[in-house]
Amino acid sequence: MHFENLNLIPQLLKALKEAGYRQPTPIQMQAIPHLLQGRDLFGCAQTGTGKTAAFSIPLLQKLAEDYKKTGHVIRGLVLAPTRELASQIGDSLRTYGRHLSLQHAVIYGGVPQQQQTAALRAGVDILIATPGRLLDLIQQGYISLQYIMVVVLDEADRMLDMGFIHDIQKIIAMLPARRQTVLFSATLPSSIRRLAFNTLSNPVHIELSSQQQYAENVKHSLYFVDRVNKHHLLHHILDQDSPDRVLVFTRTRHGADKLVKALDREGIRSAALHGNKSQSQRQRTLHAFKGKKLRVLIATDVASRGIDVEHISHVINFDMPETPETYVHRIGRTGRAGAHGLALSFCSGDELHLLKDIHKHLRATIPVVTDHPFQSEKTTKQHLYGAGKNQRKRYSHTSHTKYSRNSPSSR
Ligand code: AMP
């Protein structure tokens, strides 16, 4: 399948070619034809699958066809959870729309509004916004949503996690009833299903299979290790791989602080990001991490929601995630923008039940790494005795990395 088969206008085909895109990704193949026909869409896909182009290309095409009639009027709205994601979407729209006359603006909070209001005054066709600043500028009279034709809720689950549900509801209530609505979410908790039910009209539902969902460029691996040895294993991996941007997840704030101290004792500088830190401390830490002055960032799940850092090479589950959805979110932080990423999970005996849930959700088993000095025989056995006969056989002779046939990274 080629972009030429998707009925795209020549200006878009040219821009995609110039961007080096040779063929559509699965989500693009599935979504673009429906979106061009004006259907609502509910897409379950995470970052790295090409979902931004999947909604941006039809959005640009639709508005380009309409532009001759209207001039610059806000007709496309993309809501995103963070400033970083909003800016990335803006960059994508610039790339794909470079041969069109459409204007876009990106607005988000935490910065003065003058530049944003100046862009709005100059005339905008597509607005990319975080919910809070959007409402703020609507209330100040800078923005009207009455001509919106297409609205996209990107990473909707993250927006809900970040507490934007009321803002989103208010924004939706201001939109014209006749519109196209697109909702993307990496996970499908009941709150997302409810939001979809209330905002979409007869949507096409696209859910990538786990095979397509987990980016090919992310290699997943699993380490069975006793809890007391986890920080030694982390040290070992940091020494061995010398990665330059590692995001380590712990379950609790206390665990994050403890790990910073343990690594410090071993001569490794790291910093923790969690809810007990002040806003300015968090910003300093993130700045150092983005600037590669800090290699290792240790975060809790809640604190990590605002992190949008490109090119994280390693995501390490120091503590196993409490839910499979959290696994998906954590892993989504690596392998972005086509880069290669590693997702390492440290699993101790008391966490095997969490691993089981993740395997069930992935419909695949994560390959086990055994050639490291902190392999826990006890946990490995515990895992194997709970597993089926074939699996027991498969792992029983391992002394090196074993890939199970149906594993995310062997794809
Ligand atoms: P996304 O999932 O939207 O964050 O996209 C992930 C990355 O894949 C971005 O860097 C895109 O530029 C890139 N990308 C998206 N679609 C394609 C495609 N069809 N061919 C090559 N790269 C793509």
Boltz pocket constraint, residues with backbone or C-beta under 6 A from the ligand:
constraints:
  - pocket:
      binder: B
      contacts: [[A, 20], [A, 21], [A, 22], [A, 23], [A, 24], [A, 25], [A, 28], [A, 46], [A, 47], [A, 48], [A, 49], [A, 50], [A, 51], [A, 52], [A, 53], [A, 336], [A, 337], [A, 338]]
      max_distance: 6.0
